[in-house]
Amino acid sequence: MMPRSRTVSLLVALGAISLSACASEEKPVQQLKPLALKEQASNIVKSADGYAVTWAGVLSNANPWHFGEHVVATIVGHDARGAEVVRMDQPLDAVPPGGSLAFTGQANATQKPAKVTIQYRPAQWRQAARIASAFQRFPTSRVQTMRQKDGTYLITGYIDNPYQIPASTLVVNALLRDKAGKLLGGGSTFVDEVEAGSPPRFILTVSGLPKGADIGATEITARTWGSTGRPYEELALGGAVPVHTVKPTSEPFAVDRSTQIVSEYKQ
């Protein structure tokens, strides 16, 4: 039988080894999924000083707790021989947690590109202060899409703010799709000082679509402006406008059915 003093010493030594092993274990690093370019479309039309290259894309963020910030899209066009004829870096707004970001743009090229591709730099991640459901969409209403004589599309509508705090600047994007849902192109504009209950009107133009394009749907989205998610986060932290703001005018039920059912069950 081992003496008591040796037994205690052995247990202390084993405990020290166990604590040392736990301390040496590194904390697991949270793996964040990269942004995904879900859709992209580009169009090329002849212009007065060369060619106008327009594009539209949708970035998706599968991480429900993090903003994707400081994202830059790089649009590159090559001619038929593979030579680069246009390149543009486009800083994008922050991609919300568990959400997506639509973006559009335009650049000029002296030579006609045969192929245009969209790439993007990896995002910088920042944990959001609220859950993904707190970042509500900005409602739109009375959207109209009107084809003009020059082949462009004039899009008008109204954008509302679901939060109690006014939104200083919102970016409104319009994505045009064919009847099968394929992305054809898009355009964007800015709207300032959007207050809840007072939706301002937006007007934007989409140009550069191929001749004979058959528009099946117009998809309108809005987001806060800026490479970080701070403006969006401040709106969410300020709280959303209550859904029901008008007191009911109907008479209350004579008998509360839920209470009656519970009473009958207890009996």
C-alpha positions in Angstrom: 0.0 0.0 0.0 1.4 3.4 -1.0 1.9 5.9 1.9 -0.5 8.8 2.2 2.1 11.4 1.5 3.2 9.8 -1.7 -0.5 9.4 -2.8 -1.1 13.1 -2.3 2.0 14.1 -4.2 1.1 11.9 -7.1 -2.4 13.4 -7.3 -1.0 16.9 -7.2 1.5 16.1 -10.0 -1.3 14.6 -12.2 -3.5 17.6 -11.6 -0.6 19.9 -12.6 0.0 17.9 -15.8 -3.8 18.1 -16.7 -3.9 21.8 -16.1 -0.8 22.3 -18.2 -2.3 20.3 -21.1 -5.5 22.3 -21.0 -3.6 25.6 -21.0 -1.5 24.6 -24.0 -4.6 23.8 -26.0 -5.3 26.7 -28.4 -8.9 28.1 -28.6 -10.5 26.9 -31.8 -10.7 29.6 -34.4 -14.2 30.3 -35.8 -14.3 29.4 -39.5 -16.2 31.9 -41.5 -17.4 31.2 -45.0 -16.2 33.5 -47.8 -18.6 35.7 -49.7 -20.1 34.0 -52.7 -20.9 35.7 -56.1 -24.3 34.2 -56.7 -25.1 36.0 -59.9 -23.4 38.3 -62.4 -24.3 39.8 -65.7 -22.6 42.3 -68.1 -23.5 44.1 -71.3 -21.5 46.0 -73.9 -22.9 48.7 -76.1 -21.2 51.2 -78.5 -20.8 54.7 -77.2 -19.6 58.0 -78.5 -16.1 57.5 -77.1 -15.7 53.7 -77.5 -17.8 51.1 -75.6 -19.9 51.3 -72.5 -19.5 48.3 -70.2 -22.3 47.8 -67.6 -22.6 45.1 -65.0 -24.7 43.8 -62.2 -24.0 41.2 -59.5 -25.2 39.7 -56.2 -22.9 38.8 -53.3 -24.2 36.4 -50.6 -23.0 36.3 -47.0 -23.7 32.9 -45.4 -22.4 33.9 -42.0 -25.3 34.8 -39.7 -23.3 36.8 -37.1 -20.8 38.8 -39.1 -20.7 41.7 -41.5 -18.5 41.4 -44.6 -16.8 44.8 -44.8 -14.3 46.6 -47.1 -15.2 44.5 -50.1 -13.9 45.6 -53.5 -15.1 44.1 -56.8 -12.7 44.0 -59.7 -14.3 44.1 -63.2 -12.0 43.0 -66.0 -12.7 42.9 -69.7 -10.6 41.1 -72.4 -10.8 41.3 -76.1 -11.1 38.3 -78.5 -7.3 37.8 -78.3 -7.2 37.8 -74.5 -5.7 41.2 -74.1 -7.1 43.3 -71.2 -9.0 46.3 -72.5 -10.8 47.5 -69.3 -10.3 47.1 -65.6 -12.1 48.8 -62.7 -12.0 48.4 -58.9 -15.4 49.1 -57.4 -15.6 49.5 -53.6 -18.8 47.9 -52.3 -21.0 48.5 -49.3 -21.0 46.1 -46.4 -22.7 42.8 -46.8 -25.2 42.2 -43.9 -25.1 39.0 -41.7 -26.9 36.2 -43.4 -27.9 38.5 -46.3 -26.9 39.5 -49.8 -25.7 42.6 -51.6 -26.8 43.7 -55.1 -24.4 46.0 -56.9 -24.2 47.6 -60.4 -21.7 49.7 -62.2 -20.4 51.1 -65.5 -17.0 51.8 -67.2 -15.8 52.9 -70.6 -13.5 51.0 -72.9 -11.7 52.2 -76.0 -11.8 48.7 -77.5 -14.7 46.2 -77.4 -14.4 43.5 -74.7 -15.3 40.0 -75.8 -15.6 38.8 -72.2 -16.2 40.6 -68.9 -15.6 38.9 -65.5 -16.3 40.1 -61.9 -14.0 39.1 -59.1 -13.8 40.4 -55.5 -11.3 40.7 -52.7 -11.9 38.7 -49.5 -14.0 40.6 -47.0 -12.9 41.8 -43.6 -15.2 40.2 -41.0 -16.7 42.0 -38.0 -19.2 40.5 -35.6 -22.6 42.2 -35.5 -24.2 43.4 -32.3 -27.6 42.0 -33.2 -28.9 38.7 -34.7 -29.5 38.6 -38.5 -33.3 38.9 -38.2 -32.8 42.4 -36.6 -31.5 43.7 -39.9 -34.8 44.1 -41.6 -35.3 44.9 -45.3 -36.2 48.3 -46.5 -39.8 48.0 -47.9 -40.5 49.3 -51.4 -43.9 50.2 -53.0 -45.5 51.4 -56.2 -42.6 50.3 -58.3 -42.9 51.0 -62.1 -40.6 49.9 -64.9 -41.1 51.8 -68.2 -39.2 51.2 -71.4 -38.0 54.4 -73.1 -37.6 55.0 -76.8 -33.8 54.9 -76.6 -34.0 51.3 -75.2 -33.2 52.3 -71.6 -35.6 51.5 -68.7 -36.9 54.1 -66.3 -37.7 52.7 -62.8 -39.6 54.6 -60.2 -41.0 53.8 -56.8 -40.9 54.5 -53.1 -38.6 53.3 -50.4 -39.5 53.2 -46.7 -37.5 52.8 -43.4 -38.7 50.1 -41.0 -36.6 51.6 -38.1 -37.3 54.3 -35.6 -34.1 56.2 -36.4 -33.9 58.0 -39.8 -31.6 56.5 -42.4 -29.2 59.2 -43.6 -28.4 57.6 -47.0 -29.7 54.5 -48.7 -28.5 53.0 -51.9 -31.4 51.7 -54.1 -30.7 49.0 -56.6 -32.8 47.7 -59.4 -32.1 44.3 -61.0 -33.9 43.4 -64.2 -34.6 39.8 -64.9 -36.1 37.9 -67.9 -39.2 35.7 -67.5 -37.0 32.7 -66.5 -35.4 34.7 -63.7 -32.1 35.2 -65.3 -30.2 38.4 -64.4 -30.0 40.8 -67.3 -28.6 44.0 -65.8 -29.4 46.8 -63.3 -28.9 50.3 -62.1 -28.7 52.2 -58.8 -29.3 55.5 -57.1 -29.1 57.2 -53.7 -31.9 58.4 -51.4 -31.1 60.7 -48.4 -32.9 61.2 -45.1 -35.4 58.3 -45.2 -37.8 58.5 -42.2 -40.3 55.8 -41.1 -43.7 56.6 -42.4 -42.5 59.1 -45.0 -41.2 57.1 -47.9 -39.4 59.2 -50.5 -39.6 58.5 -54.2 -36.6 57.1 -56.1 -35.9 57.4 -59.9 -33.2 55.5 -61.7 -32.3 54.4 -65.2 -31.0 51.1 -66.4 -29.1 51.2 -69.7 -26.9 48.9 -71.8 -29.3 45.9 -72.0 -29.2 43.9 -75.2 -31.7 44.7 -77.9 -34.9 42.7 -77.7 -34.4 42.0 -74.0 -37.7 40.7 -72.6 -38.1 42.0 -69.0 -40.0 39.6 -66.8 -39.4 41.2 -63.4 -37.8 44.1 -61.6 -36.2 43.4 -58.2 -35.7 46.4 -56.0 -33.4 46.3 -52.9 -32.0 49.0 -50.6 -29.1 49.1 -48.2 -27.2 51.5 -46.1 -24.3 53.3 -47.8 -20.7 52.6 -46.7 -18.0 50.0 -46.6 -18.8 49.1 -43.0 -22.0 47.9 -41.4 -22.0 50.6 -38.7 -24.9 52.6 -40.3 -27.1 49.5 -40.6 -26.2 48.4 -37.1 -27.1 51.8 -35.6 -30.5 51.5 -37.2 -31.1 48.0 -35.8 -29.9 49.0 -32.4 -32.3 51.9 -32.4 -35.2 49.5 -32.8 -37.8 48.8 -35.4 -41.1 50.6 -35.7 -43.9 48.6 -34.1 -46.0 46.7 -36.7 -49.3 47.6 -35.0 -49.6 51.3 -34.2 -53.4 51.7 -34.3 -55.5 50.7 -31.3 -58.1 48.0 -32.3 -61.6 49.4 -32.6 -63.5 46.1 -32.4 -65.1 45.0 -29.1 -63.1 42.4 -27.0 -64.3 38.8 -26.9 -66.9 38.2 -24.2 -65.1 35.0 -23.2 -61.4 34.4 -23.5 -61.4 31.1 -25.2 -57.8 30.2 -24.2 -58.6 30.7 -20.5 -61.8 28.7 -20.8 -60.0 25.8 -22.5 -57.3 25.8 -19.8 -60.0 25.8 -17.0 -61.9 22.9 -18.6 -58.7 20.9 -18.9 -57.9 21.4 -15.2 -61.3 20.2 -14.3 
